[in-house]
Amino acid sequence: MWVCSGSPLIAELCAGSGLDWLLIDAEHSPNGLESILAQLQAVNGYPVQVLVRPPVNDTVLIKQYLDLGVQNLLIPMVNTAAEAEAAVAATRYPPLGVRGVGSALARASRWNRVPDYLARASETISVTVQIESTAAVGAVEEILAVEGVDAIFLGPSDLAASMGVLGQQEHPKVRAAVEHCLAAAKAAGKPAGVNAFNADTARSYLAAGAAFVLVGADVALLARGSEALAAAFTQPSDGGTPASY
């Protein structure tokens, strides 16, 4: 599930839920370096995998995330193989990439307490890139072929916008594009994930080969749950919208 609140307490609550994986998001959520660090610390020790999404495919920002101890990156808006290569390069020290060296200052290496961290750092990092435009769908085979791209993740919301059907994640064209990318990932031998809050859609994508699915978000669960309480226990002031809305 998504963790978008920016709260270490909520992140820890979700980490203990029994779900397989969490996505701490900084693209559409109020998360900076300090709050991401606090959430990583809060979920540490729970039996859950954690991905973190930066707001942009940026070499400096990726370096900072890695130094914080982020091990699984979800890079948004990757539209070409060249952009995928840049994302991978940002996670590798020279000569294999362009990651800046600051391990003595970084939580990732436990401040140089991890033996041979510089030589082995890439073994501890996964790179998942997001396919969320028509251009990315058209280049998905080339993106999947990039060495160091471990997985792809489909974003139906932005994909729908790119296809001219904004807000229609269930549109047949969008569903077909997602399933095309799932098949391409299977052919490439790499896992693919997808965002699907609709339970039937999530199960359909799993059946079509998705290896991991986002099925909810902390903020969405709180919004819908609080609305349900309001609907059950408050009286509309004029027979319409409740006064608290």
C-alpha positions as CSV (number, residue, x, y, z in Angstrom):
1,M,0.0,0.0,0.0
2,W,0.9,3.7,-0.4
3,V,2.2,5.6,2.6
4,C,1.6,9.2,1.8
5,S,0.9,10.9,5.1
6,G,4.5,11.7,5.9
7,S,4.0,10.3,9.4
8,P,6.4,7.8,10.9
9,L,3.6,6.6,13.2
10,I,1.3,5.8,10.3
11,A,4.2,4.2,8.4
12,E,4.9,1.9,11.4
13,L,1.2,1.1,11.8
14,C,1.0,0.1,8.1
15,A,4.3,-1.9,8.3
16,G,2.8,-4.1,11.0
17,S,-0.4,-4.8,9.1
18,G,0.7,-8.0,7.4
19,L,0.9,-6.5,3.9
20,D,3.9,-7.5,1.7
21,W,5.2,-4.1,0.8
22,L,4.8,-0.4,1.3
23,L,5.5,2.6,-1.0
24,I,6.7,5.7,0.8
25,D,5.9,8.4,-1.7
26,A,7.6,11.8,-2.2
27,E,6.2,12.6,-5.7
28,H,2.7,13.5,-4.6
29,S,3.1,13.6,-0.8
30,P,4.6,15.9,1.8
31,N,7.8,14.0,2.2
32,G,11.3,15.5,2.5
33,L,14.6,13.8,3.4
34,E,13.9,14.1,7.1
35,S,10.5,12.6,7.1
36,I,11.6,9.7,4.8
37,L,14.5,9.0,7.2
38,A,12.1,8.9,10.1
39,Q,9.7,6.5,8.3
40,L,12.6,4.2,7.3
41,Q,13.6,4.1,11.0
42,A,10.0,3.5,12.1
43,V,9.4,0.5,9.8
44,N,12.8,-1.1,10.3
45,G,12.5,-4.5,11.8
46,Y,9.0,-5.2,10.5
47,P,8.5,-8.0,8.0
48,V,7.7,-5.8,5.0
49,Q,9.5,-4.6,1.9
50,V,9.7,-0.9,1.5
51,L,10.0,1.1,-1.8
52,V,10.5,4.8,-1.8
53,R,9.6,7.1,-4.7
54,P,11.4,10.3,-5.2
55,P,9.6,13.2,-7.0
56,V,11.8,13.1,-10.0
57,N,14.5,11.0,-11.7
58,D,17.3,13.2,-10.4
59,T,20.9,12.1,-9.8
60,V,21.5,14.3,-6.7
61,L,18.2,13.4,-5.1
62,I,18.7,9.7,-5.7
63,K,22.2,10.0,-4.1
64,Q,20.6,11.5,-1.0
65,Y,17.9,8.9,-0.8
66,L,20.5,6.1,-1.1
67,D,22.6,7.7,1.6
68,L,19.6,7.8,3.9
69,G,19.4,4.0,3.6
70,V,16.7,3.7,0.9
71,Q,17.4,0.3,-0.8
72,N,14.4,0.0,-3.2
73,L,13.7,2.9,-5.5
74,L,10.7,3.6,-7.6
75,I,11.6,6.2,-10.2
76,P,8.6,8.0,-11.7
77,M,8.0,9.1,-15.3
78,V,10.7,7.0,-17.1
79,N,9.8,7.3,-20.8
80,T,12.9,6.1,-22.6
81,A,15.7,3.6,-22.2
82,A,18.1,6.6,-21.8
83,E,16.1,7.8,-18.8
84,A,16.2,4.3,-17.4
85,E,20.0,4.2,-17.9
86,A,20.3,7.5,-16.0
87,A,18.3,6.2,-13.1
88,V,20.5,3.1,-12.8
89,A,23.7,5.2,-13.2
90,A,22.6,7.3,-10.2
91,T,22.6,4.2,-8.0
92,R,26.1,3.0,-9.0
93,Y,29.5,4.3,-7.9
94,P,32.1,5.1,-10.6
95,P,33.1,3.6,-12.9
96,L,29.7,1.9,-13.3
97,G,27.7,5.0,-12.6
98,V,27.8,8.5,-11.2
99,R,26.7,8.2,-7.5
100,G,28.7,10.5,-5.3
101,V,30.8,8.9,-2.6
102,G,29.8,9.9,1.0
103,S,29.6,6.6,2.8
104,A,31.4,7.8,5.9
105,L,28.6,10.3,6.4
106,A,25.7,8.0,5.5
107,R,23.2,5.8,7.3
108,A,23.3,3.4,4.2
109,S,26.8,2.2,5.2
110,R,26.1,2.5,8.9
111,W,28.7,5.3,8.8
112,N,31.3,2.9,7.3
113,R,30.5,0.1,9.7
114,V,29.3,-2.1,6.8
115,P,32.4,-4.0,5.4
116,D,33.1,-3.3,1.7
117,Y,30.1,-1.1,1.3
118,L,31.5,0.9,-1.6
119,A,32.3,-2.3,-3.5
120,R,29.0,-4.0,-2.7
121,A,26.5,-1.2,-2.4
122,S,24.7,-2.0,-5.7
123,E,24.0,-5.5,-4.5
124,T,21.7,-3.9,-1.8
125,I,19.8,-1.7,-4.2
126,S,16.9,-2.3,-6.5
127,V,15.7,0.0,-9.3
128,T,12.1,-0.1,-10.4
129,V,11.0,2.4,-13.1
130,Q,7.5,3.7,-13.7
131,I,5.8,3.2,-17.1
132,E,3.1,5.9,-17.1
133,S,2.9,7.4,-20.6
134,T,2.2,6.3,-24.2
135,A,5.9,7.0,-24.9
136,A,7.0,4.6,-22.1
137,V,4.6,1.9,-23.3
138,G,6.0,2.2,-26.8
139,A,9.5,1.8,-25.4
140,V,8.8,-0.7,-22.7
141,E,10.9,-3.5,-24.3
142,E,13.9,-1.2,-24.6
143,I,13.4,0.0,-21.0
144,L,13.2,-3.5,-19.7
145,A,16.4,-4.4,-21.5
146,V,18.4,-1.8,-19.6
147,E,20.9,-3.5,-17.3
148,G,20.2,-2.6,-13.7
149,V,16.5,-2.1,-14.2
150,D,15.1,-4.7,-11.9
151,A,11.4,-4.2,-12.4
152,I,8.8,-1.9,-14.0
153,F,5.7,-0.4,-12.4
154,L,2.6,0.7,-14.3
155,G,0.8,3.9,-13.3
156,P,-2.7,3.8,-14.9
157,S,-3.7,7.3,-13.7
158,D,-0.9,9.1,-15.6
159,L,-1.2,6.6,-18.4
160,A,-4.9,7.4,-18.8
161,A,-4.0,11.1,-18.9
162,S,-1.4,10.5,-21.6
163,M,-3.9,8.5,-23.7
164,G,-6.4,11.3,-23.6
165,V,-8.8,9.6,-21.1
166,L,-8.0,11.5,-18.0
167,G,-9.4,10.0,-14.8
168,Q,-10.4,6.8,-16.6
169,Q,-8.0,4.2,-15.3
170,E,-10.4,1.4,-16.2
171,H,-10.7,2.5,-19.8
172,P,-10.1,-0.5,-22.2
173,K,-7.2,1.3,-23.9
174,V,-5.5,1.8,-20.5
175,R,-6.2,-1.8,-19.4
176,A,-4.8,-3.1,-22.7
177,A,-1.6,-0.9,-22.4
178,V,-1.0,-2.2,-18.9
179,E,-1.5,-5.8,-19.9
180,H,0.9,-5.3,-22.9
181,C,3.6,-4.1,-20.5
182,L,2.9,-7.0,-18.1
183,A,3.4,-9.4,-21.0
184,A,6.6,-7.6,-22.0
185,A,8.0,-7.8,-18.5
186,K,7.2,-11.5,-18.4
187,A,9.0,-12.0,-21.7
188,A,12.0,-10.1,-20.4
189,G,12.1,-12.2,-17.2
190,K,11.6,-9.2,-14.9
191,P,8.7,-8.5,-12.5
192,A,6.1,-5.9,-13.1
193,G,3.8,-4.1,-10.7
194,V,0.7,-1.9,-11.1
195,N,-1.4,0.5,-9.1
196,A,-5.0,-0.7,-8.8
197,F,-7.2,0.4,-5.9
198,N,-10.2,-1.4,-7.5
199,A,-10.2,-4.9,-6.0
200,D,-11.5,-6.6,-9.2
201,T,-9.0,-4.8,-11.3
202,A,-6.1,-5.7,-9.0
203,R,-7.0,-9.4,-9.2
204,S,-7.3,-9.1,-12.9
205,Y,-3.8,-7.7,-13.2
206,L,-2.4,-10.3,-10.9
207,A,-4.0,-13.0,-13.1
208,A,-2.4,-11.2,-16.1
209,G,1.1,-11.6,-14.6
210,A,1.6,-8.6,-12.2
211,A,4.0,-9.6,-9.5
212,F,3.1,-6.8,-7.1
213,V,0.1,-4.5,-6.8
214,L,-0.7,-1.3,-4.8
215,V,-4.2,-1.8,-3.5
216,G,-4.7,1.1,-1.1
217,A,-3.2,4.2,0.5
218,D,-3.1,5.4,4.1
219,V,-4.6,8.8,3.3
220,A,-7.4,7.2,1.2
221,L,-8.3,4.7,3.9
222,L,-8.5,7.5,6.4
223,A,-10.6,9.7,4.1
224,R,-13.1,7.1,3.2
225,G,-13.3,5.7,6.8
226,S,-13.9,9.1,8.3
227,E,-16.5,9.9,5.6
228,A,-18.3,6.6,6.5
229,L,-18.3,7.6,10.2
230,A,-19.7,11.0,9.3
231,A,-22.4,9.5,7.1
232,A,-23.4,7.1,9.8
233,F,-23.4,9.4,12.8
234,T,-24.0,13.0,11.7
235,Q,-27.1,14.7,10.5
236,P,-27.1,16.9,7.5
237,S,-28.0,20.5,8.4
238,D,-30.4,21.0,5.5
239,G,-31.0,17.5,4.3
240,G,-28.0,17.6,2.0
241,T,-24.3,18.0,2.7
242,P,-23.3,17.5,6.4
243,A,-22.4,20.8,8.1
244,S,-18.8,19.6,8.7
245,Y,-18.1,19.3,4.9
